[in-house]
Amino acid sequence: MLLAYFVYIDFAANITRFLPFALFIGISMSITAFPVLARIIQEKGLTKKHLGSISIASAAIDDVTAWCLLAVVIAISSTGSIISSLYTILMAIAFIAIMLMIIRPFLQKVGQTHQNIETLNKRIVGFIFLILISSSFITQTIGIHALFGSFLAGVIMPTNINFRKLMIEKIEDVSVSLFLPLFFVFTGLRTEIGLLNTPYLWTVCLVFILIAIIGKFVGGALTAKLMGESWRDSLSLGILMNTRGLMELIVLNIGYEMNILPPTIFVMLVIMALVTTFMTTPILNLINKKAIKETKEIQPTNSVLKVLIAIGNPENSKIFLNLAKNLFNNIKKVLSISLIHITPSTDTNPIYSDQFAEDSFKSATEEAQLHNLSIETIYKVADNVEAEIVKVANQNNFDFLLVGAGQSLLEFSTIKKIPFIKNIKWLNDILNRIPSSSDLLYPGNLIKDKTKYFIEQSNCNVGIFINRNFTDITSVLIILYEKEDLFLLFYAQYLSKNQNAIITLIDVNNIISNNNQVINKIDKQFVDKLNIIKVNKIALKMFINYDLVLISYDTLNKLLEIDKRIFKNIPSTLIIKHKKDIFH
């Protein structure tokens, strides 16, 4: 409000009184965008941590306080003075009391009765919309803007989580996909950047941004520090509270519509809202990186083998656990398995996080208990799923990252077998020119792009698993193409401890020495479990009748350069990129 005193004469004296102008400047500087902050906290995995709890609570209190202050400011602005606005304020207080004490308890009962898809019918949804529209109309009539009424309608909604989820499903797709973009377009068209056409105006804009940052970032951080928080949490809280986002734009549009904020100040404050929102995540990352550097990480001991399994489809978690158990459970080291599932944040409402986390690991937890395995689960929401997986793998010093490669949704070979198409020569000619899913998968877009990112960016060994109806390990084929592939013999050694597993080694270029210690050890301990076939060339028929194929990533690429058809009918395959020794 002190800032308003210095800019009022030059920008707003000809369109509004000083008190409404100063109050609106004060309220716009004080806003924290609760939805944006909640999303950032969710993406950073802070939801159930101390910092996340403090940030969410502070932002929620800030939001409610801001809306209440906004109602008072609008009342004062509409009537002209504090005294003349008392009637509007008293009417607003009476309406709030009615909504909280009468309407809210009634809606709580509605929420308890209609908490599933069968009972939440169109009449109930229509009734909820009626509450929303009526509340907005009443607050607009009272004189404190329709938006405050819609906010109050949201506050009194039933707390029943099932009811809220169902209502979100019915409303959010339209509101977020249609109305929210329209609001941003509407605000953008109002924001005439060309009005800031002199160095003086840009200087004033910079002052607005600096004052906004000092008020929220510095104020929030110092207060948190005085209350006993660490410097890391204090600075993080300060930058999180500095996020303004959508809530700021709503307030600014109200001020613009009421002719309290002149166009030039409106543009400056919109730029301030964007800058303070955009700076949140980068500075939060910077604070965390600084804290990580100052904190000595506990390095894993040589006696522990840390495996990270990235689960895309929760239904595949049993398969991945079974594979990891067979690959690593028989080694001398203590096996530590962590499962990570990441939900893309673009389509996720924070209210679903706990449900997604529980559903993602339900089958994995049951499978782990069945095999007496101890597992850790990691659930995150992120924009870039691949980058987040690699980040977790690298920061926590995992030894092995196991990811799924996925499969093509459409097999052209299946289409070609349809009788009707089979008899049409010209259509068959076209289909034959289209690469099969095998050509696309080995090493098509998935291997060369998405999966390549895991291999290039991870510090640990990476296993890319291609699931072709994998159930159990009874027959394993391991391809040895060059000396660098000898690390696969260690996987053969531990796979051979599986009572049902028969290991076949294909030695393409005669690289296995007769004195190889690992081969001798497998032969000695597991008689009739190891077959060695020496060949000069890989043939298609070699892959038939195997449950699992193990091959190095480098060899895969070399063989595909020779003949892409080699892997056309390949069974379930684990492609391994070897980066460090994990067995000794």
NORURKA-V6238 format. One record per residue. N is the residue number from 0. OMEGA is omega in whole degrees, -180 to 180 (999 if undefined). BURIAL is I if it has 16 or more other C-alpha atoms within 10 Angstrom, else O. Layout:
# NORURKA-V6238
n=N omega=OMEGA burial=BURIAL
n=N omega=OMEGA burial=BURIAL
This chain:
# NORURKA-V6238
n=0 omega=175 burial=O
n=1 omega=177 burial=O
n=2 omega=180 burial=O
n=3 omega=-179 burial=I
n=4 omega=-175 burial=O
n=5 omega=-178 burial=O
n=6 omega=-174 burial=O
n=7 omega=-175 burial=I
n=8 omega=-175 burial=O
n=9 omega=-170 burial=O
n=10 omega=-168 burial=I
n=11 omega=-173 burial=I
n=12 omega=-176 burial=O
n=13 omega=-177 burial=O
n=14 omega=-176 burial=O
n=15 omega=177 burial=I
n=16 omega=-175 burial=O
n=17 omega=-175 burial=I
n=18 omega=178 burial=I
n=19 omega=-179 burial=I
n=20 omega=-179 burial=I
n=21 omega=180 burial=I
n=22 omega=-180 burial=I
n=23 omega=175 burial=I
n=24 omega=179 burial=I
n=25 omega=-177 burial=I
n=26 omega=-179 burial=I
n=27 omega=177 burial=I
n=28 omega=-172 burial=I
n=29 omega=-175 burial=I
n=30 omega=166 burial=I
n=31 omega=-178 burial=I
n=32 omega=-178 burial=I
n=33 omega=-179 burial=I
n=34 omega=-180 burial=I
n=35 omega=180 burial=I
n=36 omega=179 burial=I
n=37 omega=178 burial=I
n=38 omega=-180 burial=I
n=39 omega=180 burial=I
n=40 omega=178 burial=I
n=41 omega=-178 burial=I
n=42 omega=-180 burial=I
n=43 omega=179 burial=I
n=44 omega=-177 burial=I
n=45 omega=-172 burial=I
n=46 omega=-176 burial=I
n=47 omega=179 burial=O
n=48 omega=-177 burial=O
n=49 omega=-179 burial=O
n=50 omega=180 burial=I
n=51 omega=180 burial=I
n=52 omega=180 burial=O
n=53 omega=-178 burial=O
n=54 omega=-180 burial=I
n=55 omega=-180 burial=I
n=56 omega=-179 burial=O
n=57 omega=-180 burial=I
n=58 omega=179 burial=I
n=59 omega=178 burial=I
n=60 omega=178 burial=O
n=61 omega=-179 burial=I
n=62 omega=-179 burial=I
n=63 omega=179 burial=O
n=64 omega=-179 burial=O
n=65 omega=180 burial=I
n=66 omega=178 burial=I
n=67 omega=177 burial=I
n=68 omega=180 burial=I
n=69 omega=178 burial=I
n=70 omega=179 burial=I
n=71 omega=-179 burial=I
n=72 omega=179 burial=I
n=73 omega=179 burial=I
n=74 omega=179 burial=I
n=75 omega=-179 burial=I
n=76 omega=-177 burial=I
n=77 omega=-175 burial=I
n=78 omega=174 burial=O
n=79 omega=-180 burial=O
n=80 omega=-180 burial=O
n=81 omega=-177 burial=O
n=82 omega=-178 burial=O
n=83 omega=-180 burial=O
n=84 omega=-177 burial=I
n=85 omega=180 burial=O
n=86 omega=180 burial=O
n=87 omega=-179 burial=I
n=88 omega=179 burial=I
n=89 omega=177 burial=O
n=90 omega=179 burial=O
n=91 omega=179 burial=I
n=92 omega=179 burial=O
n=93 omega=179 burial=O
n=94 omega=178 burial=I
n=95 omega=180 burial=I
n=96 omega=179 burial=O
n=97 omega=-179 burial=O
n=98 omega=-177 burial=I
n=99 omega=-172 burial=I
n=100 omega=-177 burial=O
n=101 omega=-175 burial=O
n=102 omega=-176 burial=I
n=103 omega=177 burial=I
n=104 omega=178 burial=O
n=105 omega=180 burial=O
n=106 omega=176 burial=I
n=107 omega=178 burial=I
n=108 omega=177 burial=O
n=109 omega=-180 burial=I
n=110 omega=179 burial=I
n=111 omega=-178 burial=O
n=112 omega=-175 burial=O
n=113 omega=-178 burial=I
n=114 omega=173 burial=I
n=115 omega=-173 burial=O
n=116 omega=-178 burial=O
n=117 omega=-175 burial=O
n=118 omega=179 burial=O
n=119 omega=-176 burial=I
n=120 omega=-176 burial=O
n=121 omega=180 burial=O
n=122 omega=179 burial=O
n=123 omega=178 burial=O
n=124 omega=177 burial=O
n=125 omega=179 burial=O
n=126 omega=178 burial=O
n=127 omega=177 burial=I
n=128 omega=178 burial=O
n=129 omega=176 burial=O
n=130 omega=-179 burial=I
n=131 omega=-177 burial=I
n=132 omega=-180 burial=O
n=133 omega=179 burial=I
n=134 omega=179 burial=I
n=135 omega=-180 burial=I
n=136 omega=-178 burial=I
n=137 omega=-180 burial=I
n=138 omega=176 burial=I
n=139 omega=179 burial=O
n=140 omega=179 burial=O
n=141 omega=178 burial=I
n=142 omega=-179 burial=I
n=143 omega=173 burial=I
n=144 omega=-178 burial=I
n=145 omega=-177 burial=I
n=146 omega=178 burial=I
n=147 omega=178 burial=I
n=148 omega=179 burial=I
n=149 omega=176 burial=I
n=150 omega=-180 burial=O
n=151 omega=177 burial=I
n=152 omega=177 burial=I
n=153 omega=-179 burial=O
n=154 omega=-175 burial=O
n=155 omega=179 burial=I
n=156 omega=-179 burial=I
n=157 omega=-179 burial=I
n=158 omega=179 burial=O
n=159 omega=-172 burial=I
n=160 omega=180 burial=O
n=161 omega=178 burial=I
n=162 omega=-178 burial=I
n=163 omega=-180 burial=I
n=164 omega=180 burial=I
n=165 omega=179 burial=I
n=166 omega=178 burial=I
n=167 omega=180 burial=O
n=168 omega=-178 burial=O
n=169 omega=-173 burial=O
n=170 omega=-165 burial=O
n=171 omega=-177 burial=O
n=172 omega=-180 burial=O
n=173 omega=-175 burial=O
n=174 omega=-178 burial=O
n=175 omega=-176 burial=O
n=176 omega=-176 burial=O
n=177 omega=-172 burial=O
n=178 omega=-178 burial=O
n=179 omega=175 burial=O
n=180 omega=178 burial=O
n=181 omega=178 burial=O
n=182 omega=179 burial=O
n=183 omega=177 burial=O
n=184 omega=180 burial=O
n=185 omega=179 burial=O
n=186 omega=180 burial=I
n=187 omega=179 burial=O
n=188 omega=178 burial=O
n=189 omega=-174 burial=O
n=190 omega=-179 burial=I
n=191 omega=-178 burial=O
n=192 omega=-179 burial=I
n=193 omega=178 burial=O
n=194 omega=178 burial=O
n=195 omega=-171 burial=I
n=196 omega=177 burial=O
n=197 omega=176 burial=O
n=198 omega=-180 burial=O
n=199 omega=-179 burial=O
n=200 omega=178 burial=O
n=201 omega=176 burial=O
n=202 omega=177 burial=O
n=203 omega=178 burial=O
n=204 omega=178 burial=I
n=205 omega=178 burial=O
n=206 omega=177 burial=O
n=207 omega=-179 burial=I
n=208 omega=-179 burial=I
n=209 omega=179 burial=O
n=210 omega=179 burial=O
n=211 omega=-179 burial=I
n=212 omega=-180 burial=I
n=213 omega=-177 burial=O
n=214 omega=-175 burial=I
n=215 omega=-176 burial=I
n=216 omega=-179 burial=I
n=217 omega=-180 burial=I
n=218 omega=180 burial=O
n=219 omega=-178 burial=I
n=220 omega=-179 burial=I
n=221 omega=179 burial=I
n=222 omega=179 burial=O
n=223 omega=179 burial=I
n=224 omega=178 burial=I
n=225 omega=179 burial=O
n=226 omega=172 burial=O
n=227 omega=179 burial=O
n=228 omega=177 burial=I
n=229 omega=179 burial=O
n=230 omega=180 burial=O
n=231 omega=-180 burial=I
n=232 omega=-180 burial=I
n=233 omega=179 burial=I
n=234 omega=178 burial=I
n=235 omega=179 burial=I
n=236 omega=179 burial=I
n=237 omega=-179 burial=I
n=238 omega=177 burial=I
n=239 omega=179 burial=I
n=240 omega=179 burial=I
n=241 omega=179 burial=I
n=242 omega=-177 burial=I
n=243 omega=171 burial=I
n=244 omega=-173 burial=I
n=245 omega=-177 burial=I
n=246 omega=178 burial=I
n=247 omega=-179 burial=I
n=248 omega=178 burial=I
n=249 omega=180 burial=I
n=250 omega=-179 burial=I
n=251 omega=178 burial=I
n=252 omega=177 burial=I
n=253 omega=179 burial=I
n=254 omega=179 burial=I
n=255 omega=-179 burial=I
n=256 omega=-179 burial=O
n=257 omega=180 burial=O
n=258 omega=175 burial=O
n=259 omega=178 burial=I
n=260 omega=176 burial=I
n=261 omega=-176 burial=I
n=262 omega=-177 burial=I
n=263 omega=178 burial=I
n=264 omega=178 burial=I
n=265 omega=179 burial=I
n=266 omega=-179 burial=I
n=267 omega=-178 burial=I
n=268 omega=175 burial=I
n=269 omega=177 burial=I
n=270 omega=177 burial=I
n=271 omega=180 burial=I
n=272 omega=-179 burial=I
n=273 omega=-178 burial=I
n=274 omega=-178 burial=I
n=275 omega=177 burial=I
n=276 omega=-178 burial=I
n=277 omega=-175 burial=O
n=278 omega=-172 burial=O
n=279 omega=-175 burial=I
n=280 omega=178 burial=I
n=281 omega=-179 burial=O
n=282 omega=177 burial=O
n=283 omega=176 burial=I
n=284 omega=180 burial=O
n=285 omega=179 burial=O
n=286 omega=-180 burial=I
n=287 omega=178 burial=I
n=288 omega=179 burial=O
n=289 omega=-180 burial=O
n=290 omega=179 burial=O
n=291 omega=179 burial=O
n=292 omega=-177 burial=O
n=293 omega=-179 burial=O
n=294 omega=179 burial=O
n=295 omega=-180 burial=O
n=296 omega=177 burial=O
n=297 omega=-178 burial=O
n=298 omega=179 burial=O
n=299 omega=179 burial=O
n=300 omega=-178 burial=O
n=301 omega=-177 burial=O
n=302 omega=-178 burial=O
n=303 omega=175 burial=O
n=304 omega=-176 burial=I
n=305 omega=-179 burial=I
n=306 omega=177 burial=I
n=307 omega=179 burial=I
n=308 omega=179 burial=I
n=309 omega=-176 burial=I
n=310 omega=174 burial=I
n=311 omega=176 burial=I
n=312 omega=-178 burial=O
n=313 omega=-179 burial=O
n=314 omega=-179 burial=O
n=315 omega=-175 burial=O
n=316 omega=179 burial=I
n=317 omega=180 burial=I
n=318 omega=-179 burial=I
n=319 omega=178 burial=I
n=320 omega=179 burial=I
n=321 omega=179 burial=I
n=322 omega=-180 burial=I
n=323 omega=180 burial=I
n=324 omega=-180 burial=I
n=325 omega=-178 burial=I
n=326 omega=-168 burial=I
n=327 omega=-170 burial=I
n=328 omega=-176 burial=I
n=329 omega=179 burial=I
n=330 omega=-176 burial=I
n=331 omega=-180 burial=O
n=332 omega=175 burial=I
n=333 omega=-177 burial=O
n=334 omega=177 burial=I
n=335 omega=-177 burial=I
n=336 omega=174 burial=I
n=337 omega=177 burial=I
n=338 omega=179 burial=I
n=339 omega=175 burial=I
n=340 omega=-177 burial=I
n=341 omega=177 burial=I
n=342 omega=176 burial=I
n=343 omega=-171 burial=O
n=344 omega=-174 burial=I
n=345 omega=-176 burial=O
n=346 omega=-173 burial=O
n=347 omega=172 burial=O
n=348 omega=-177 burial=I
n=349 omega=-177 burial=I
n=350 omega=-178 burial=O
n=351 omega=-171 burial=O
n=352 omega=-177 burial=I
n=353 omega=180 burial=O
n=354 omega=179 burial=O
n=355 omega=-180 burial=I
n=356 omega=-180 burial=I
n=357 omega=-178 burial=O
n=358 omega=-176 burial=O
n=359 omega=-172 burial=I
n=360 omega=-178 burial=I
n=361 omega=-178 burial=O
n=362 omega=179 burial=I
n=363 omega=179 burial=I
n=364 omega=179 burial=I
n=365 omega=-180 burial=O
n=366 omega=180 burial=I
n=367 omega=178 burial=I
n=368 omega=-180 burial=O
n=369 omega=-178 burial=O
n=370 omega=178 burial=O
n=371 omega=178 burial=O
n=372 omega=176 burial=I
n=373 omega=-178 burial=O
n=374 omega=173 burial=I
n=375 omega=-180 burial=O
n=376 omega=179 burial=I
n=377 omega=178 burial=I
n=378 omega=180 burial=I
n=379 omega=171 burial=I
n=380 omega=-175 burial=I
n=381 omega=176 burial=I
n=382 omega=-178 burial=O
n=383 omega=-175 burial=O
n=384 omega=-177 burial=I
n=385 omega=-179 burial=I
n=386 omega=-179 burial=O
n=387 omega=178 burial=I
n=388 omega=179 burial=I
n=389 omega=179 burial=I
n=390 omega=179 burial=O
n=391 omega=-179 burial=O
n=392 omega=-176 burial=I
n=393 omega=-177 burial=I
n=394 omega=-177 burial=O
n=395 omega=174 burial=O
n=396 omega=177 burial=I
n=397 omega=180 burial=I
n=398 omega=-176 burial=I
n=399 omega=176 burial=I
n=400 omega=-180 burial=I
n=401 omega=-179 burial=I
n=402 omega=178 burial=I
n=403 omega=-179 burial=I
n=404 omega=-179 burial=I
n=405 omega=-180 burial=I
n=406 omega=177 burial=O
n=407 omega=-180 burial=O
n=408 omega=-174 burial=O
n=409 omega=178 burial=O
n=410 omega=179 burial=O
n=411 omega=179 burial=I
n=412 omega=178 burial=O
n=413 omega=179 burial=O
n=414 omega=-177 burial=O
n=415 omega=-177 burial=I
n=416 omega=179 burial=O
n=417 omega=-175 burial=O
n=418 omega=-177 burial=O
n=419 omega=-178 burial=O
n=420 omega=-177 burial=O
n=421 omega=-176 burial=O
n=422 omega=-180 burial=O
n=423 omega=-172 burial=O
n=424 omega=-175 burial=O
n=425 omega=179 burial=O
n=426 omega=177 burial=O
n=427 omega=179 burial=O
n=428 omega=179 burial=O
n=429 omega=-178 burial=O
n=430 omega=180 burial=I
n=431 omega=179 burial=O
n=432 omega=179 burial=O
n=433 omega=179 burial=O
n=434 omega=177 burial=O
n=435 omega=179 burial=I
n=436 omega=179 burial=I
n=437 omega=178 burial=I
n=438 omega=-180 burial=I
n=439 omega=-176 burial=I
n=440 omega=-177 burial=I
n=441 omega=-4 burial=I
n=442 omega=-172 burial=I
n=443 omega=-173 burial=O
n=444 omega=-175 burial=O
n=445 omega=-177 burial=I
n=446 omega=-173 burial=I
n=447 omega=-176 burial=O
n=448 omega=-174 burial=O
n=449 omega=-177 burial=O
n=450 omega=178 burial=I
n=451 omega=179 burial=I
n=452 omega=178 burial=O
n=453 omega=-175 burial=I
n=454 omega=-176 burial=I
n=455 omega=-173 burial=O
n=456 omega=-178 burial=O
n=457 omega=178 burial=I
n=458 omega=-175 burial=I
n=459 omega=173 burial=I
n=460 omega=-177 burial=I
n=461 omega=174 burial=I
n=462 omega=179 burial=I
n=463 omega=-174 burial=I
n=464 omega=176 burial=I
n=465 omega=-174 burial=I
n=466 omega=174 burial=I
n=467 omega=-180 burial=O
n=468 omega=-179 burial=O
n=469 omega=178 burial=I
n=470 omega=-178 burial=O
n=471 omega=-179 burial=O
n=472 omega=174 burial=I
n=473 omega=178 burial=I
n=474 omega=-176 burial=I
n=475 omega=176 burial=I
n=476 omega=179 burial=I
n=477 omega=-177 burial=I
n=478 omega=177 burial=I
n=479 omega=-173 burial=I
n=480 omega=179 burial=I
n=481 omega=-175 burial=I
n=482 omega=180 burial=O
n=483 omega=-180 burial=O
n=484 omega=-176 burial=I
n=485 omega=177 burial=I
n=486 omega=180 burial=I
n=487 omega=179 burial=I
n=488 omega=177 burial=I
n=489 omega=175 burial=I
n=490 omega=177 burial=I
n=491 omega=-179 burial=I
n=492 omega=-176 burial=I
n=493 omega=174 burial=I
n=494 omega=-178 burial=I
n=495 omega=177 burial=I
n=496 omega=173 burial=I
n=497 omega=-173 burial=I
n=498 omega=-175 burial=O
n=499 omega=-170 burial=O
n=500 omega=171 burial=I
n=501 omega=-175 burial=I
n=502 omega=175 burial=I
n=503 omega=177 burial=I
n=504 omega=174 burial=I
n=505 omega=180 burial=I
n=506 omega=-172 burial=I
n=507 omega=-173 burial=I
n=508 omega=176 burial=O
n=509 omega=-176 burial=O
n=510 omega=180 burial=O
n=511 omega=177 burial=I
n=512 omega=178 burial=O
n=513 omega=-179 burial=O
n=514 omega=-179 burial=O
n=515 omega=-174 burial=O
n=516 omega=-178 burial=O
n=517 omega=179 burial=O
n=518 omega=180 burial=I
n=519 omega=-179 burial=O
n=520 omega=178 burial=O
n=521 omega=179 burial=I
n=522 omega=-175 burial=I
n=523 omega=-175 burial=O
n=524 omega=-174 burial=O
n=525 omega=-179 burial=I
n=526 omega=178 burial=O
n=527 omega=179 burial=O
n=528 omega=-174 burial=I
n=529 omega=176 burial=I
n=530 omega=178 burial=O
n=531 omega=-180 burial=O
n=532 omega=179 burial=O
n=533 omega=-179 burial=O
n=534 omega=177 burial=O
n=535 omega=-175 burial=O
n=536 omega=177 burial=O
n=537 omega=179 burial=I
n=538 omega=-178 burial=O
n=539 omega=-175 burial=O
n=540 omega=-178 burial=O
n=541 omega=-173 burial=O
n=542 omega=-177 burial=I
n=543 omega=175 burial=O
n=544 omega=174 burial=O
n=545 omega=179 burial=I
n=546 omega=-173 burial=I
n=547 omega=175 burial=I
n=548 omega=174 burial=I
n=549 omega=-179 burial=I
n=550 omega=178 burial=I
n=551 omega=-179 burial=I
n=552 omega=-179 burial=I
n=553 omega=179 burial=I
n=554 omega=178 burial=I
n=555 omega=-179 burial=I
n=556 omega=-180 burial=O
n=557 omega=180 burial=O
n=558 omega=180 burial=I
n=559 omega=176 burial=O
n=560 omega=180 burial=O
n=561 omega=-177 burial=O
n=562 omega=-179 burial=O
n=563 omega=-178 burial=I
n=564 omega=-177 burial=I
n=565 omega=-174 burial=I
n=566 omega=-177 burial=I
n=567 omega=-178 burial=O
n=568 omega=-177 burial=O
n=569 omega=177 burial=I
n=570 omega=177 burial=I
n=571 omega=-171 burial=I
n=572 omega=173 burial=I
n=573 omega=179 burial=I
n=574 omega=-173 burial=I
n=575 omega=171 burial=I
n=576 omega=-176 burial=I
n=577 omega=180 burial=I
n=578 omega=180 burial=O
n=579 omega=-180 burial=O
n=580 omega=-178 burial=O
n=581 omega=-174 burial=I
n=582 omega=-177 burial=I
n=583 omega=999 burial=O
